[in-house]
């Protein structure tokens, strides 16, 4: 068979033509594919570096640095404990539940929307009013947070479905473990607003850090300064261990490093 130009195409020519057509179709498909919201899938380089830094310092050092820089207590009480040993850092997504008896099926919809709208590296900070014996979250919410790559959750209230949360490895700090529900007892009162969580003010996008020593909250505007001081404190303290063992004296180590 001849083409319009009068030339008979060879197998090689037809193969090359097919490849070019396939390439053009692929490029067109990629160009039309939705890219999604970049804020949901990635973290700006500066924010990523901050989180990486906070994930490698001890919360005790962060707490000391906060007190030194802000002059305020920015750590939560001894009541805020992990459901399993864990360490994380992330940006606060805040949620407030108000105590209110109701039969409204939509009363708590907002707390779920806050999860579905949350970005990776978020920490879900929930305040349950008078909720020490009310589970603010459980396995279903934890699964959704894990699927969206949240760093963890901090609940000023209770938590349930702990066995499942442990199974999927999603870290939660809470006031206690209880089997109760918030349904019909609470109403969603707001998300991404300043909240008072276990005595500490948490604003949206503040950095929440947690480890075996507890939870601290770093105001976003002071994060770089707090991290630098905390890293210096960590370095001094870790250097002191061998020095104390060698001299068998903590007094000499404190004199040398100025850290206690």
LOVO-429954 format. One record per residue (C-alpha): residue number from 0; chain; x negated, y negated, z negated. Coordinates in Angstrom, 3 decimals, padded with zeros to 6 digits. Layout:
residues N
> NUM/A/X/Y/Z
...
***
This chain:
residues 260
> 0/A/000.000/000.000/000.000
> 1/A/-001.256/-003.453/000.899
> 2/A/-000.825/-006.615/-001.160
> 3/A/000.313/-009.938/000.257
> 4/A/-003.320/-010.724/000.988
> 5/A/-003.627/-007.578/003.036
> 6/A/-006.053/-005.889/000.588
> 7/A/-005.447/-002.439/-000.872
> 8/A/-005.862/-002.581/-004.690
> 9/A/-008.201/-000.016/-006.222
> 10/A/-007.601/001.787/-009.527
> 11/A/-010.219/-000.459/-011.131
> 12/A/-008.404/-003.566/-009.897
> 13/A/-005.053/-002.302/-011.156
> 14/A/-006.586/-001.409/-014.546
> 15/A/-008.094/-004.860/-014.940
> 16/A/-004.787/-006.449/-013.967
> 17/A/-002.914/-004.374/-016.541
> 18/A/-005.416/-005.346/-019.235
> 19/A/-005.006/-009.048/-018.437
> 20/A/-001.207/-008.773/-018.596
> 21/A/-001.384/-006.948/-021.961
> 22/A/-003.809/-009.568/-023.328
> 23/A/-001.500/-012.413/-022.259
> 24/A/001.510/-010.757/-023.928
> 25/A/-000.444/-010.202/-027.164
> 26/A/-001.623/-013.821/-027.308
> 27/A/001.917/-015.068/-026.729
> 28/A/003.263/-012.819/-029.489
> 29/A/000.633/-014.003/-031.968
> 30/A/001.346/-017.631/-031.113
> 31/A/005.063/-017.161/-031.836
> 32/A/004.576/-015.257/-035.134
> 33/A/005.615/-017.336/-038.191
> 34/A/002.651/-018.163/-040.391
> 35/A/004.604/-018.551/-043.614
> 36/A/003.842/-021.009/-046.384
> 37/A/000.058/-021.297/-046.856
> 38/A/000.602/-022.236/-050.486
> 39/A/002.148/-018.830/-051.125
> 40/A/-000.660/-016.819/-049.584
> 41/A/-003.834/-018.660/-050.513
> 42/A/-005.371/-020.888/-053.134
> 43/A/-007.333/-024.055/-052.281
> 44/A/-011.064/-023.516/-052.678
> 45/A/-011.327/-025.887/-055.642
> 46/A/-008.480/-024.203/-057.508
> 47/A/-009.869/-020.751/-056.745
> 48/A/-013.256/-021.738/-058.183
> 49/A/-011.578/-023.079/-061.340
> 50/A/-009.603/-019.882/-061.883
> 51/A/-012.660/-017.740/-061.260
> 52/A/-014.538/-019.754/-063.870
> 53/A/-011.787/-019.435/-066.470
> 54/A/-011.505/-015.700/-065.823
> 55/A/-015.136/-015.309/-066.876
> 56/A/-015.158/-017.317/-070.110
> 57/A/-013.756/-016.343/-073.475
> 58/A/-010.498/-017.901/-074.630
> 59/A/-012.172/-018.735/-077.955
> 60/A/-014.668/-020.922/-076.084
> 61/A/-011.857/-022.505/-074.067
> 62/A/-009.973/-023.257/-077.286
> 63/A/-013.073/-024.847/-078.857
> 64/A/-013.729/-026.871/-075.706
> 65/A/-010.124/-028.099/-075.649
> 66/A/-010.315/-029.257/-079.246
> 67/A/-013.616/-031.013/-078.570
> 68/A/-012.347/-032.792/-075.445
> 69/A/-008.669/-033.444/-076.206
> 70/A/-008.703/-033.457/-080.000
> 71/A/-005.621/-031.239/-079.946
> 72/A/-004.667/-027.669/-080.831
> 73/A/-003.985/-026.035/-077.463
> 74/A/-003.891/-022.374/-078.480
> 75/A/-000.857/-020.262/-079.341
> 76/A/-000.359/-018.585/-082.698
> 77/A/-001.278/-015.111/-083.870
> 78/A/002.272/-014.024/-083.026
> 79/A/001.558/-014.196/-079.284
> 80/A/000.067/-010.764/-078.564
> 81/A/-000.538/-008.615/-075.452
> 82/A/001.391/-005.452/-074.701
> 83/A/-001.956/-003.910/-073.687
> 84/A/-005.553/-005.252/-073.702
> 85/A/-005.816/-007.740/-070.858
> 86/A/-007.519/-010.902/-069.710
> 87/A/-006.186/-013.364/-067.132
> 88/A/-006.036/-016.980/-066.004
> 89/A/-003.532/-018.692/-063.733
> 90/A/-001.361/-021.705/-063.050
> 91/A/001.752/-022.118/-065.205
> 92/A/005.240/-021.597/-063.789
> 93/A/007.497/-022.641/-066.670
> 94/A/011.013/-021.445/-067.467
> 95/A/013.357/-022.442/-070.306
> 96/A/016.321/-020.418/-071.574
> 97/A/018.859/-021.998/-073.931
> 98/A/020.877/-019.947/-076.374
> 99/A/024.519/-019.840/-075.223
> 100/A/027.116/-017.077/-075.338
> 101/A/028.680/-016.760/-071.885
> 102/A/030.112/-014.391/-069.299
> 103/A/028.733/-016.254/-066.313
> 104/A/027.049/-013.828/-063.864
> 105/A/024.908/-016.704/-062.573
> 106/A/023.767/-017.976/-065.970
> 107/A/020.238/-016.619/-065.545
> 108/A/019.825/-016.838/-061.761
> 109/A/017.333/-019.685/-062.075
> 110/A/014.816/-017.620/-064.024
> 111/A/014.735/-015.102/-061.169
> 112/A/014.416/-017.811/-058.517
> 113/A/011.381/-019.156/-060.361
> 114/A/009.674/-015.792/-059.813
> 115/A/010.625/-015.505/-056.135
> 116/A/009.368/-019.035/-055.500
> 117/A/006.136/-018.563/-057.445
> 118/A/002.749/-018.489/-055.739
> 119/A/-000.047/-015.950/-056.258
> 120/A/-002.177/-016.636/-059.362
> 121/A/000.836/-017.963/-061.275
> 122/A/001.419/-017.286/-064.962
> 123/A/005.112/-017.027/-065.849
> 124/A/005.548/-019.034/-069.055
> 125/A/009.019/-018.476/-070.490
> 126/A/010.491/-020.076/-073.609
> 127/A/013.492/-018.243/-075.065
> 128/A/015.182/-020.504/-077.601
> 129/A/015.292/-018.715/-080.990
> 130/A/014.374/-015.613/-079.029
> 131/A/011.978/-013.608/-081.200
> 132/A/014.380/-010.658/-081.000
> 133/A/015.513/-011.248/-077.413
> 134/A/013.651/-009.744/-074.448
> 135/A/012.921/-012.567/-072.034
> 136/A/011.645/-010.141/-069.417
> 137/A/011.222/-006.457/-068.684
> 138/A/010.149/-004.035/-066.011
> 139/A/012.165/-005.457/-063.109
> 140/A/010.892/-009.002/-063.538
> 141/A/007.383/-007.691/-064.162
> 142/A/007.516/-005.692/-060.945
> 143/A/008.552/-008.787/-058.985
> 144/A/005.729/-010.825/-060.530
> 145/A/003.196/-008.110/-059.781
> 146/A/004.431/-007.864/-056.175
> 147/A/003.892/-011.614/-055.790
> 148/A/000.393/-011.362/-057.308
> 149/A/001.125/-013.313/-060.469
> 150/A/-001.768/-013.276/-062.931
> 151/A/000.440/-012.454/-065.919
> 152/A/003.265/-013.667/-068.149
> 153/A/003.496/-015.418/-071.519
> 154/A/006.869/-015.102/-073.243
> 155/A/007.865/-017.173/-076.273
> 156/A/010.338/-014.461/-077.147
> 157/A/010.368/-010.698/-076.745
> 158/A/009.562/-008.254/-073.966
> 159/A/010.949/-004.810/-073.140
> 160/A/010.284/-001.924/-070.717
> 161/A/006.760/-001.989/-072.066
> 162/A/005.927/001.564/-070.959
> 163/A/006.687/000.641/-067.358
> 164/A/004.789/-002.660/-067.532
> 165/A/001.816/-000.725/-068.867
> 166/A/002.218/001.814/-066.056
> 167/A/002.021/-000.845/-063.338
> 168/A/-000.672/-002.731/-065.242
> 169/A/001.114/-006.077/-065.381
> 170/A/-000.193/-008.093/-068.353
> 171/A/002.287/-009.761/-070.697
> 172/A/001.758/-011.672/-073.927
> 173/A/004.888/-012.003/-076.074
> 174/A/006.131/-012.562/-079.619
> 175/A/007.187/-008.940/-079.935
> 176/A/008.619/-005.832/-078.314
> 177/A/012.400/-005.473/-078.492
> 178/A/015.047/-003.510/-076.531
> 179/A/017.566/-006.372/-076.309
> 180/A/018.830/-008.394/-073.332
> 181/A/019.301/-012.100/-072.680
> 182/A/022.343/-011.450/-070.461
> 183/A/025.533/-013.009/-071.907
> 184/A/023.480/-014.632/-074.684
> 185/A/021.392/-017.222/-072.800
> 186/A/021.593/-019.710/-069.958
> 187/A/018.810/-020.873/-067.665
> 188/A/017.955/-024.494/-068.549
> 189/A/015.188/-025.359/-066.123
> 190/A/012.023/-024.312/-064.300
> 191/A/008.724/-026.074/-063.693
> 192/A/009.381/-028.556/-066.466
> 193/A/007.263/-029.237/-069.568
> 194/A/008.088/-026.679/-072.288
> 195/A/006.933/-026.078/-075.856
> 196/A/005.690/-022.489/-075.879
> 197/A/004.808/-021.183/-079.347
> 198/A/003.964/-024.722/-080.433
> 199/A/001.877/-025.666/-077.382
> 200/A/003.063/-027.981/-074.620
> 201/A/002.805/-026.328/-071.209
> 202/A/003.366/-028.306/-068.021
> 203/A/003.713/-026.865/-064.509
> 204/A/000.296/-026.077/-062.958
> 205/A/-001.550/-026.207/-066.292
> 206/A/-004.089/-023.393/-066.504
> 207/A/-003.086/-020.624/-068.922
> 208/A/-005.885/-018.347/-070.132
> 209/A/-005.445/-015.195/-072.197
> 210/A/-007.611/-012.434/-073.615
> 211/A/-007.884/-010.284/-076.750
> 212/A/-008.218/-013.411/-078.913
> 213/A/-004.954/-014.966/-077.719
> 214/A/-003.629/-017.619/-075.331
> 215/A/-004.802/-021.182/-074.656
> 216/A/-003.402/-023.828/-072.321
> 217/A/-005.652/-026.177/-070.345
> 218/A/-004.067/-029.419/-069.067
> 219/A/-004.675/-029.480/-065.319
> 220/A/-006.271/-032.936/-065.381
> 221/A/-008.910/-031.820/-067.903
> 222/A/-009.572/-028.372/-066.445
> 223/A/-012.975/-029.018/-064.839
> 224/A/-014.351/-030.691/-067.950
> 225/A/-012.984/-028.003/-070.272
> 226/A/-014.432/-025.235/-068.108
> 227/A/-017.910/-026.784/-068.078
> 228/A/-017.967/-027.110/-071.884
> 229/A/-016.537/-023.602/-072.382
> 230/A/-019.169/-022.096/-070.079
> 231/A/-021.938/-023.825/-072.044
> 232/A/-020.462/-022.541/-075.314
> 233/A/-020.235/-019.011/-073.927
> 234/A/-023.850/-019.089/-072.753
> 235/A/-025.109/-020.223/-076.153
> 236/A/-023.050/-017.687/-078.069
> 237/A/-024.034/-014.763/-075.867
> 238/A/-027.675/-015.790/-076.145
> 239/A/-027.408/-015.807/-079.927
> 240/A/-026.545/-012.129/-080.358
> 241/A/-029.996/-010.819/-079.512
> 242/A/-031.610/-013.692/-081.441
> 243/A/-029.636/-012.817/-084.592
> 244/A/-030.484/-009.134/-084.251
> 245/A/-034.159/-009.938/-083.819
> 246/A/-034.491/-012.416/-086.722
> 247/A/-031.754/-010.840/-088.851
> 248/A/-030.587/-014.374/-089.566
> 249/A/-027.475/-016.160/-088.378
> 250/A/-028.641/-019.407/-089.977
> 251/A/-031.744/-019.529/-087.776
> 252/A/-029.680/-018.779/-084.689
> 253/A/-027.226/-021.573/-085.454
> 254/A/-030.098/-023.989/-086.013
> 255/A/-031.599/-023.076/-082.648
> 256/A/-028.457/-022.980/-080.509
> 257/A/-026.096/-025.270/-082.415
> 258/A/-023.133/-022.932/-081.902
> 259/A/-020.954/-021.118/-084.386
***
